[in-house]
């Protein structure tokens, strides 16, 4: 209301000022015309009567002041901005004129056309200030204050009655902020915007409560992950320390090459854990990869060609193309093969085929398999199952979580599905059409 009133008052003030400015121009012009008539009649004295103006000046065709009022005596030509070309009568608001430094004036220029050329008569009057007059500002301020007071009184009554339920909502939110009770606010019985606000707030609080619960679960998993990582990093370090200390206690009885090999084994395990942790960190941070169309069968053939302790049997359908990062998908398949090699009895089967709009890669081992209730647990970081499929010395407990993170980053899935024998890991990725 106040802003609207100020805007309207500004427009009104602008209109009043323009009207007063036009009146002032006519007034100055009217008092300058007698000087124009004197020029026309050839009866121009050098000193002109002030006649209620701030100043008068007459300039001959050569641009020299030839007559003036006492205030303009000895002053140079008032301005060259007026009159503008082809205008017999002109006016403007000009500032910092000769004899009027730091002031703005209303200047009227009248042109007298004589045989010897154009004479210019300047009439100078006070400029109209932006506020026109103190009385105008005072009147508008009084009107504005009255309207604002009236609007405030009416609106305060309406708002107090309408927003009464807000106080109970505010009180409940304060209790929630202090940790008191469930995360819900009271919903008023009225069917209005306040009810809609309360219902929307309750839906938001419900989502917030759910998000907090998920955050707590994630933080608990993070703490567990940190504890497991610390334990797995500490184990090879402790083993190396024990080996070195034992060797130093009896250096003459120590088989140093064997001790060195044992330490290297522990270092290899430590390096593998650190490398996997760094890989997970990059995946969690969403580090960019280099995607390109690649043949999943060619990738599988290259990875399965490496020597392994168990027989690897492949069934690879050609032309199964996906859009992915070659190094990361190779890491995914290597992790699956490493896991299968540790748990297979004698054979690993790798299959690549196209199924509808999906590229499917399967890695199956002939080991003891994974119980259905444990199939998601193995994708959690540092997960330990029973002894039959617990991590041996060759695993870090991060290979399968890394594989799933890579699959998810490629808009795919990695799951464990039913199999006649052993564990069957199934990777599904969107097919890249040619």
N, C-alpha and C positions, 0 to 999 in steps of 0.2 A: 504493500500500500504506500509506504513512504517512498519507495523507488518510483512507483507510478506517478505519485504526486510531484516528485522532483522533476521527472521527465516532462510532465504536462506544464509545470511552472516554467521550465526552461524554454519550452516552445512558446508559451505566452510571453515571456520576457523577451525572447528573440523577436516576436512579432511587434511588441510595443517599441522595442529599440529601433527596429527598421522604420516604423511609422514616425517616431520622433526624429530620426535622422533625416527623413525626407522633409519633415517640417522645417528642420534646421537649415537644410540646403535651400529651400524656398525662401526662408527668411534672409539668409546671407545673399542669395541672388537678388532679392527685392531691394536690398540696401546697396547693392553694387550697380544696379541698372542706371541710377542717376549719373554715375561716373561715366558709364558707356555713352549716355546721351551727351555729356559734355565733350567727350572725344569726337563724337559725330558732328557737333556744332562748332568744333574748333575753339572752345572756351575752357580749356583744361588748365587749372592752376597747378603750380608745382606741389603745393601742400594741400592735401585733401582733408576734409573733416572726417573724424573717426566714425561718426554716425552709428554708434552702438556696436561697431565691429571691433575685432581684435587688431585688424590692420587692413590697409588697402595699398595696392601697388599697380601702377600703369607701366607697361613695357611697350616701347615703340617697335616698328618693324625690324629694327636692327638688334633687338633683344636687350636694349638698354633701359633701365628704369628711368622714367622721366617725371613721374609724379608719385606721391606716396602720402600716407597718413603719418602723423608724428611717430608712431611706433615703428614704422618701416623706414625712417629717414636714414639715408646712407647705406642701406642694405643692398646686397647684390640681388639679382633676379631671384624671385621666390623659388621657382622650380621650373624645370624643363619637362616634367612629366605631364603637365597640363598646359594647354588642351591637347588631347590626342588628335591625330590627323583627321581632317575633314569633319571636325566637330566644332560648331560655333559656341556651344554651351557645354561645359564639362565640369565635373566635380569629383572629389575624392577625399578620403581621410589620409592625411600625410603627417609624418612625424619628423622631429628634429629639423625643422625649417629654420632659415636665418631669422634671428631675433627670438626664436622659440625653441631653444635646445631642450631636449628631454621631454617635450610635450607633443601631443598629437592634436591636429586642428582640422576643421572642416574647411576645405579650400574650394572656392567656386571660380572658374575661369570663363570670362565672357570675351568673345572675339568681336572687335569692331573693324569692319572691312572699309579701308580708306584707299584713296587713289595711290598713295605711296606704299601701301602694304597693309598687313594685318597688325592691329594693335591688340594687346591682351591686357585685360583688367582682372586682377586677382582680388577677390574678397575673402577675408580670413575670419572665421568664427570658431567658437569653441566646439570641440568634438563631443559627441554624445558618448558617455562612458557605457561599459557593458551592462551596468546595473540601472541605467537610465537616470534614476534619482533615488536617494535614500528612502523616500516615501514608498516607492514601488517595491523595493526589497523588503521593507518592514511589513507592507501589506501582504506580500506573498508568504513571508515567514509566518505571519499570524494565521493566514488561511491554512497553511501546511500543518502548523501545530494543532489547530482545531480539528482538522480532518484526521490526523494521526491519533489524537487522543480519542476521538469518537470511534475510529476503527479498532484501536487497541481495546477499548472497553467492550465492544461487541464481540470481537474475536476471542478475547480472554474468557468471556462467559461461555461461548460455544466450545472452545478448546478444552476448558476445564471439565465440561460435562462429557465431551466426546472421548477425551483421553484418560478418563478416570481408570479404565482397566490397565493402562500402561504402567501405573504405579505398582500394581501387583506383579506385572511381568518384570519390571525393573528389580523389584525386591527379590523375586525368584532367581533372576539372573545373578544378582549379588550373592545369593546363597550358593548358587552353582559355582561361582568363581571361588568361593571359600571352601569348596569341596563338600557341600552339604546336600545329601539326598541324590535322587536321580536327576538326569539331565533333561528335564521337561519344564515348560512354563505353563501357567494356567491359561485356558482358552475361554474368552468371554462368551456369553450366550448370545450376544447381539450378532446379527449377520451383517458385518461391515468390514472395513479395511483392517481394523484392529484384530478381528478374529482371523482374517486371512494372514495377517502378520504373525500372530501367535502360532498358527498351524504351520506356516512356512518355517518359523523359527524352530519348532519342535522337530520338523523333518531335518533341518540343518543340524540340530543338536544330536539327533539320532545318528546321522552320518558321522558327525564328529566323535560321538561315543564309540562307534564302530571303528573309526580310524585310530582312535586312541588305543583300543584293544589290539588292533593289528600292530600298532607301533610298539606296544608293550611286548607282544609276541616276537616282533622282529628284533627288539633290543635284547630279549632273552636269548634268541638264537645267536645274535651277534656276540653276546657275552660268552655263550657256550662255544661259539666258533673261535673266539680269542683264546679261551681256555684250552681248547683242543689243539689250536695252532701252537700255543706255547708249549704244550706237552710234547707234540710231535717234533717241534724244533729242539726241545731240550733233550729228547731221548738220544738222538745220534751224537749230540755234543757231549752228553754224559758218558756215552759208550766210548767215545774217542778219548775223553779225559781219563777214564778208568784204564783204558789200554795203555796210554802213554805213561801214566803214573806207575802202573804195574811193571812196565818195561824198565822204567828208570830205577825202580827199587832193586831190580835184579838184572842189571845191564849185561852181566857176563853170561846169564842163562837165557837171555831173550833171543828169540829168532826174529831179528829185525826185519827181514823181508816179509815174513808172515804178518808181523805187527803192522808194517806199512800197508800191506794189502787190506788188513782189517780196517785200518783208519781210512783208507781210500774208499772202502765200501760204505762206511758211515758218512764220509764226505759226499759220496754220490747220492745217498739218500737225502742228506741235508740240502744238496743242490736241487734235487728233484722237488722237494717240498717248497723251497723258496721260489723256484721257477713257476710251479703251479699257483702259488699265492700271487705272484706278479701277474700271471695270466688272468686269474679271477679278478684282480684289482682293475686291470684294463677293461675287462668285459663289463664289470659293474659300473665303471666310469663312462661306458659307451664310447670307447676309443674307436675312431674311424677305421674301416677296413677297405680293402681294394676288391670291389665286386667285378666279376666278369662272367660271361657265359662259359660254363665248363661241363664236360661230359663226366657224369658221376661214375660211369662204368670205367672210364680210363683212370680216374682218380683211385677207384677201388683196386684196379689191377696193379697200379704202381705201388700202392701201400701193401697189398697182400703178397707182392713178390719178394718182400724182405724176409730173410731167414727167421724162422720161429721154432720153438721147441715142440710145438704141436702142429699136426697136419692142417693146412688151410685149403678148403674146397670152395671154389667160387662158381657162381652162376650169374653171369653179367649180361644184361640186355643192352645192346648198343643204342646210342642215340638218345639216352636219357639225360637231357640237358637241364641244368639249374643255373641260376644267377647267384654266384657266391664268391667268397674269398677262398682261394685255393689253399693257402697255408692253414687257415682256421678249420676248413672242412677236413683237410688232411689230419690235423690234430684231433678232431672229433673221432675220425675213423681209427686213428692210432690208439686213442684211449680205449675205445671199445674192443679193439683187438688185444691190447695189453690186458684188459680185464678178463676177456674170454680165455686168453692163454694161461692166466694164473689159476683159473677154475675149471678148465676143460680136462677131461680124462685123456682124450687122445685126438680129438678133432674139433675144428672150428669151421662153420659154414657161413660164407658171405654171399648174399644175394642182392642184386640190383635189378629193379624192374620199374616200369611205369604203370601206375594204377589210376586211371582217369586223369585228373589234372595234377596228380601228385607223383613225385619221384620217391620211391621207397627203397631204402637200404636196410637190410637185416643182417645182424651178426648173432649167430646161434652157437652155443657151446654144448658139449655133452656132459657137463658137470652135474652137480646136485640140484641146480636150479635155485630160484628165489621164491619164497612163499608170497602169495598175493598181498598179504598185509604188510609186507616189507618192500614192495616194489617201488614205492615212492620214497621210502626212507633212504635208499641207496643213492638218491640224487641229492641228498643233503650233505653238506660239507663235513668231512671227518666222521661220517657215520660208521658205526661198528655193529655188525650183525653177529650171529652166533659163530662158533668156531668153524663150522663147515664152509662158510663163505666169508670169514673175517679176512682183513687185509693181511697179506703176508709181507715179507720184507721188501718185496718189489713194488708195493703200492704205496701211494701217499694219502689215499682217501679223498682225493680231489679230482681224479680223472673223470668220473661220471658226472659230478656237478659241472665241471668245465664243458663236457660234451653237451649237456643240456643247455647251458648258457649260450653256446655257439649255435645250437639248433634254434633256440628262441630268437637270437639276433638275426637269423636268416628267415624269420617268419615261419618256422617249422616246428615240429614236435619230436621229442625223443621219449619213448615209453618202453616199458617191459610188457610183453604180451604172452599169452599162453603158448606153451610149447610141450611137445611130447617128452623131451628130455632136455635137461639143462636150462639155461636162461636164454631168452630170445629178445634182444634189443632191436627196436624198430624205429628208424628215422624216416620222417616224412617231410618233404620240402616241396614248395610250389615249382611246377615245371616251367622252364623258360622256353616259350614257343620260338620256333625258328623265324 
